[in-house]
Amino acid sequence: MDTILLVVIIAVVAVLAVAGLLVSRRRGQAPPADRGAGATRTAPPAEPRVGDDAATPTAEERRTVEDVALPAPEETEVVEEPEAPEIEVPEPSAGRLVRLRARLARSQNSLGKGLLTLLSRERLDDDTWEEIEDTLLTADIGVGPTQELVERLRERVRVLGTRTPEELRALLREELLNQLDPSLDRAVRTEGGVSDEGEERPAVVMVVGVNGTGKTTTTGKLARVLVADGRSVVLGAADTFRAAAADQLQTWGQRVGARTVRGPEGGDPASVAFEAVREGIEATADVVLVDTAGRLHTKTGLMDELGKVKRVVEKQGPVSEVLLVLDATTGQNGLVQARVFAEVVEITGIALTKLDGTAKGGIVVAVQRELGVPVKLVGLGEGPDDLAPFEPEAFVDALLG
Ligand SMILES: Nc1nc2c(ncn2[C@@H]2O[C@H](COP(=O)(O)OP(=O)(O)OP(=O)(O)O)[C@@H](O)[C@H]2O)c(=O)[nH]1
């Protein structure tokens, strides 16, 4: 019985194996059309190449654009409208110089340290006083102020007799402060007025200076200072020479919600300035800041353009402040620029930029002396709130470390 069962199982397995073999052989054979006598062998399918169709084209008729239905609305991508930039809340202006003191100290205190080291020498002979003089000159304080400072220090040290480091530091602090004239009014004039017809007028601040000194940046930063102090501002992009300058100013304005009036590239700067003031009056803004172009290297051209801007603005009311922007890193060159601008317009304040990038902080003294106008603002970095009202005490303290 067992033997019969075994034979039956072997027979069934054998039949299945033969059937399987037949099926697999049939699948591996080429289609009958290709197998006729003389039929060429087709090349094995090649790898698809760039530009090949993904699928074998069908004999279907091509459809025109009109035949193809648009995708259902819910399938389209929703493109968001660009959002209006978020209005920033700038840092209050008071005490900014104290916050930026470390930055000032980093760039300037080689001057203070150098002077204190020299003054602490056992013997203060002529050579040492000469070294003190050289240190002051290297920091761009200028010849006149240097001689004056050294003379006064020399006299006071002689009278004082004994000199402790504390006494010397106090002496130096006092004399440096003296050179900066702390009694000068350093407030940027941003108080508006009233016209003859009794209409409120915004204060108008013209920002002038050679391109590249940080003029546009300073105008933008000043807008932030004013907004931080609760004032409303309109910006005038009267630097029509470079389109990017107007864009740059507009971006600064948008960040604090201040409107920018601009004209076509190469347009008349005076007309942009006029429009900006008009906009300021209509919007009852507190301050209109006008950024001007300083590309002109010939004095006549500069005179024509700046003079015209000022005259045109004055048709609607007085200009409250003309701020000259100077780059502290340009040293004596900055003084030459200052002289040219002062001949063209009446400068009422100086904004000294890039003080973070130079050890020549003495330029503050030199430029004030040169123009008889106070340094009102100092730029201490590229950050939006790195413009500070100038405070002589904080400046000298940073110098002395
Ligand atoms: N480190 C440092 N960089 C500053 C300061 N102020 C301005 N800058 C940089 O100086 C460069 C020139 O500034 P702009 O404001 O474009 O100069 P501009 O005088 O208006 O020149 P135009 O835009 O060509 O009219 C920019 O890269 C500013 O970020 C500052 O206080 N410190």
The ligand as an SDF file (V2000), in Angstrom:
LIG
                    3D

 32 34  0  0  0  0  0  0  0  0999 V2000
   31.7020   99.8890   10.3110 N   0  0  0  0  0  0  0  0  0  0  0  0
   30.8370  100.8480    9.9850 C   0  0  0  0  0  0  0  0  0  0  0  0
   30.3380  100.9040    8.7390 N   0  0  0  0  0  0  0  0  0  0  0  0
   29.4740  101.8890    8.4270 C   0  0  0  0  0  0  0  0  0  0  0  0
   29.1000  102.8740    9.3540 C   0  0  0  0  0  0  0  0  0  0  0  0
   28.2480  103.7300    8.7320 N   0  0  0  0  0  0  0  0  0  0  0  0
   28.0970  103.2880    7.4740 C   0  0  0  0  0  0  0  0  0  0  0  0
   28.8340  102.1850    7.2660 N   0  0  0  0  0  0  0  0  0  0  0  0
   28.9610  101.4140    6.0220 C   0  0  0  0  0  0  0  0  0  0  0  0
   29.5070  102.2220    5.0040 O   0  0  0  0  0  0  0  0  0  0  0  0
   29.0850  101.7660    3.7390 C   0  0  0  0  0  0  0  0  0  0  0  0
   28.6460  102.9410    2.8780 C   0  0  0  0  0  0  0  0  0  0  0  0
   27.4450  103.4470    3.3980 O   0  0  0  0  0  0  0  0  0  0  0  0
   26.3620  104.2110    2.5050 P   0  0  0  0  0  0  0  0  0  0  0  0
   25.3380  104.7100    3.4450 O   0  0  0  0  0  0  0  0  0  0  0  0
   25.9200  103.4160    1.3520 O   0  0  0  0  0  0  0  0  0  0  0  0
   27.2250  105.4270    1.9590 O   0  0  0  0  0  0  0  0  0  0  0  0
   26.7220  106.7120    1.1850 P   0  0  0  0  0  0  0  0  0  0  0  0
   27.5950  107.8000    1.6400 O   0  0  0  0  0  0  0  0  0  0  0  0
   25.2840  106.9440    1.3200 O   0  0  0  0  0  0  0  0  0  0  0  0
   27.0500  106.3400   -0.2790 O   0  0  0  0  0  0  0  0  0  0  0  0
   25.9920  106.1790   -1.4670 P   0  0  0  0  0  0  0  0  0  0  0  0
   24.9600  105.1910   -0.9910 O   0  0  0  0  0  0  0  0  0  0  0  0
   26.8320  105.6880   -2.5760 O   0  0  0  0  0  0  0  0  0  0  0  0
   25.4060  107.5320   -1.6640 O   0  0  0  0  0  0  0  0  0  0  0  0
   27.9930  100.7360    4.0020 C   0  0  0  0  0  0  0  0  0  0  0  0
   28.5340   99.4590    3.8610 O   0  0  0  0  0  0  0  0  0  0  0  0
   27.6360  100.9930    5.4660 C   0  0  0  0  0  0  0  0  0  0  0  0
   27.1440   99.8470    6.1040 O   0  0  0  0  0  0  0  0  0  0  0  0
   29.6710  102.7970   10.6890 C   0  0  0  0  0  0  0  0  0  0  0  0
   29.4340  103.6240   11.5730 O   0  0  0  0  0  0  0  0  0  0  0  0
   30.5370  101.7680   10.9380 N   0  0  0  0  0  0  0  0  0  0  0  0
  1  2  1  0
  2  3  2  0
  2 32  1  0
  3  4  1  0
  4  5  2  0
  4  8  1  0
  5  6  1  0
  5 30  1  0
  6  7  2  0
  7  8  1  0
  8  9  1  0
  9 10  1  0
  9 28  1  0
 10 11  1  0
 11 12  1  0
 11 26  1  0
 12 13  1  0
 13 14  1  0
 14 15  2  0
 14 16  1  0
 14 17  1  0
 17 18  1  0
 18 19  2  0
 18 20  1  0
 18 21  1  0
 21 22  1  0
 22 23  2  0
 22 24  1  0
 22 25  1  0
 26 27  1  0
 26 28  1  0
 28 29  1  0
 30 31  2  0
 30 32  1  0
M  END
$$$$
